[in-house]
Amino acid sequence: MAIRMATNFPTLFDDVPRTDASPSRHAEDSFAFMNRVDQEFWARVRALIESWFAEYPPEYRAELRGAFRSDKPQQHFAAWWELYLFTMYRRLGYQVEVHPSLKHTSKRPDFRLRKGAEGLYVEARLVHSGIFDETQNRHAMREGALFDLINEAKSPNFHVGLTFERIGTQQPRASEVVRPLAQWLHRLDPDHEAAVLEAGGEPDVLHLAPRDWVLTFEAFPISREHRGKPGRLLEIYPLQAGVINDVEKLREALRRKSGKYSNLDEPTWWRCSACRRAWKTVMSRRRSSAVSRFVTGRTIRAGKRPGFDSAMVSGCGRTTLEAGAFRRFSSLHRSFLGWPPAPSHACGPTLGRSIR
């Protein structure tokens, strides 16, 4: 399925016929998935984002397009976040200038907004969430490639669970994983294994040691009415435990950004795509800080503005920091931006993933 748009400039997504409707692969980056998937929901997503991109200033499209099409998540999602904010502020009635020049510095913020006689600068920032543990030697793309390899093995009667006994650094071959996994499951009787589990027994286990990995698989029979249907083999993933340091990540991102500019002639909002809990924790420790409300110029207390995330003023006096997460904006975003698209059984988490 392809939605073609008549344009005289390069589009974000390739204008080609699409025939692959399969879910996203673990080692597949977000842009690659959206660019190839042939599903009605994702066709609407592509068309919507292309309509936003068509409104972006022509002189900055090449830079944004290059970052958006990157296989590096930091670049791809940062480009999407900038495009999202650009479109949102335009829908809210602001005049949006991209990368405005500043006096006394060659640095440029992401946007300058104007509405009537008032204005402000906006700087976008992406903060990734996740577990941080240097001792576990975890590597998302390497593990994703292994998960995709496991899913190449097919069984009409079983799903499998996976445990890492030792995490490797080398990429196993298909012959070291797919073939022994498929042969093991082919020998098992799903009705017998189901009876063992129902009686309180343990699932059948396979140990493999491809390259420098040590893997343990457990076989879980599929219920009779669902056997033979297409689907992924890997059902239960390895447990990962560690510290989620979102609060410090967000705080450090705000510190770096707030120190990037000084002596600006207008207030600045730092728009951070971050998790709600981390932002609330950061703000709860600054509850007495006042914020400058751009729309009316009034001063209010942090956390008291209805419909918006909390904000705080940094030490430089006029710089306002605000989290731009999606909460409380869903109805506003859909009415002004058309995002997110209408719900569909084919959709998964926002941007770049279908149901696994």
N, C-alpha and C positions, 0 to 999 in steps of 0.2 A: 504494500500500500504506500503510495507516495502522494503527498499534497504539494502541488507545484505552485510556485509564486513567481509572477512576472516581475523580475527585477533587473536592473542594469548594474548590480554590484554583487560580489560574492555573498552567498547566504551562509548562515551558521552551519546548517546541515546540508549534506550532499543531496542534490536533486536527482535521485535515481530510484528505479523500482526496488521495492523491498519484498522479500519472500521469507525471511527468517523470523518466526514468531516465538522462538524459544525464550525462556526466562534468562535473566542475566547470569553470566558465568562468574565464578568467584574472582578470577584473575582479570576480568573484563572491566576496563575503566568506565566511568559514568557516561562520558561522551560517546565512546564506541558503542555502548549498549543502545543509547537513544538514537544514534545515527543509523543503526542497522535493524532495529526491532520492527516487525510488521504487525502492529496491534493498533486497533482503532484509538484506544486511549492515548498511546504515545504519539500517534499521528496528530492528535489534537494538541498535545504538549508541544510538539515541534512547531506546529503552525502558530501557536500562541507566542512562543519565544521568538520566532522569526518576525512576528508583527511588532514586538518590542524592539528588536534589532533594527528594523526598517526605520524607526524613529530616532535612532542613535545618530549623532553628528557624523557625516561621512568621513571627515578627516581622522576620526578616532576608531572607525570600525575595524580596520585591519588589525590594530593592536588588541582590541577586545576579542575579535574573532580568533586570533592566534591563541590567546590564553584560554578561551572557552573550549577550543578543540584539543587542548592539551590532555595527555594521558596522566598528567600529574594532578592529583586531587586538589592540592593547594591552589594551583593556578586555575583549574577549571571552575571550582566552586566560588573562588574569589571573583572571577569574571562574571559568573551568573549573579552573584550578590550585587555587584556594581550595576549590572543591567536591570536587575529587579528594583533597586533603589531609584535609579534614574527614571524608570517607568512609573513607579509609585508616586514620586514627587510631582511628575508632570500631570498625572491623573488628579492629584490633589490641588492643582491649579498654580504650581510654582513654575517660574521660568528657570530652567536648569542649564547652567553652563558647565561643560565638562573640562576638567583640568585647567581651571583659571590661573592666570599668571598672578604672582604676588610681588609686591614691592620688597626690596631688600633681600630677596632669596630666589634661587632658581628652582626651589621645590614647589610642587603644585599639589594642592589637595584634589580629591576626586571630583567634588562638585561645589559650585556656588549657587545658592538658591535665592530667588527674588520673588516677592509677592508684594506689590504696591511699593511703599517706601522702605520696607524692611527686608533684610537679607541675612544670610548666614552661610557658612561653609560646612560641608559634610565630608567626612573621611570614613570610608568603609573599611571594615576589618573582619577577617574570617578567623575564628578560633576553633580548632579541631578538638573534639572530645575523645576520650578513650583512656584505657588502662595504661599506666606507665610502670614498667618494671624491667629494669635493665638486666636482671639476672635470668629472665626467661628466654632470651634469645628469640623473641617472636618477630616474625617478618610477614606482614599481611599478604603481600603479593606472592611470596614463596609458598606460603600455606594455601593461598587461593589456587595456585597452580596444582598443588597436590589434591585439593578437594575436587577440582575439575577432572583430574585424572581418575580419581576414585569413581566419580559419576559416569565415567565411560564404561565401567562394568555394569551390566544390566542383569536384573533379576525380576521376573514377574511376581515373585512370591515373598520377597524380603526387602526390608530396609536395613541399614547397618548403622551402628554407633561407632564412633572412633575415639580412641584415647591415645595421646602422645606419651609414650614411655620415654622416648628421647627425641628431641627436636633436632633435625638435621639442617644442613646448609646446602646440600647438593640436590639437584632435581632428579627424582627417580624416573626410570623409563616405564613406559606402559607395560612392557612384558614383566616388570618386577612387581606391579601392583594389580593391573586390570585382569590379567589372565588368572593368577592364583585366587583372586577374590571371586571372580565369576565361577571358577571350578569348585571352590568351596561351597558357595551358595547353591550351586546346581545339585550337589550331593545331599543337601539337607531336605527333609520332609517338612513342609510348613505346618501341616496339621499336627505332626508329632511335636515340633518345637513350640507350637501354641499351647498344647496340652501340658508340656513341661513348665512353661511360664505360669499357666493358670494354677498349677499345683504348687507354686511357690519356688520352682527351680530356677536355675540360672540359664541365661542364653548361651548358645554355642559360641565359641571364641576361636578366632584365628589370629596368630601372631605373624607379622611380617617385618623384615628388616631390610628394606630397600636402601641401598647406599648407606648413608650415615644416620638414617631414621630408624626408630623402633616403634612400630605401630601395633595396636591391639584393636581388633574389630569384634563387635558383638552382633549377632544376627537376630533381628526382630521380625517375626512373620507378619505379613499383611493380612488383614481380615479377608475372608473368602470373597465377599462381595466387591472388594476393591482390587483383587489380584488380576494381573495381566494388563493393568492400565499403565500408560506411560507416566514416568515421573523420575525424580532423582533418587539415586540409591542412598546417598548419605543423608541420614535423618537426624542423628544426634552428634553434635560437634564437640571437639575437645574443650574442656573447661579452661578458662583463663581467669586467673585471680591476680589482683594487684591493686595499686592505688590509682584512683581516678582523680587527677589533679586539675579539674576544670576551673576551680576557683582561682588558683594561682596562675593558670594559663591566661584567664581573662584579665586578671589584675595586671599581669606583666604586659599583655597586649595594650591595655589602656595606658600604662606608664610610658611605653615606647612611643605610642601615637601622640600622647599629649605633649611629649617633649620635642616633637618633630617641628612644630611651628610656634612662633612667639610673636607678640606685638601685631596680631591680626586686627584688621579694622572692623571685623564683624564677629559675632559669636560663632563657635564651631561645635557641631555634633559629631561624635564618634559613633558611627553605626556599626555595632558588632553583632555578627551572627553567632550566637552562643546559646548554651543550654540555659533554661530558665532557672534551675536550682542554683547553678554557679553564680548567675547574676544576682539572684536574691541574696545569696550569702555575702557577696561583695557589698551590696547596698545596705544590708542589715547592720553592717559595722560602720556605716556612715550616715545613719538615720537622721542626724541633726543637720546635715548639709542642705543648704538651700539650692534651688535650681532656677534657671531663667527660662521662663516660658516664652518661646519665640513668637507664637501667634499673637499674643496680646501684650507681651512685655511685662506681665505681672510676675512677681516672685511667689513661689509656693514651696511647700515642704516636700522633701523627697518622699516618693511612694504615695502621694496623695492625689496625683492626677489621674482621673478616671479614663480608662481606655488606652493608656500608654504604660510602657514599662517605666520603672523608676529611673531617676537620673541624678547626677551629682555634679557639683562644680569643683573643678580642680583648683590648685593653689594659685594659678595665674589669673583667677578672677572672672574672666569672661568665657572661658572654655567649658562647654557643657558636654558631659559624657553620657551617652544613652545607649542602652542595649536595643538592638533592632530585631529581636527574635520574633517568631511568627505568632505568639500567643496574643489573644484578644483582637487580632487583626483579620481573622478569617473572613468575616462578612464584609469588612471594608475592602480587603484585597480582592475578593471575588467581584464586588460591585464596580470597582474602579479598574482593576487589571484583568479580570477574568481568570485569576489564579487563586487557588488551584482549580483545574478543570473539574467539571462535574464528576462525582464519584463513579467509578467503574469497577466491575469485578476483576478487571485485568490490572488494576493499578496497585502499586506498593508504596513504599516510602517516597516522599517527594523527591523528584529529580533523580533519574538514572537507575532505578531498580524496579523490576516487576516482582510479583509474588514468587517466592522461592518454592 
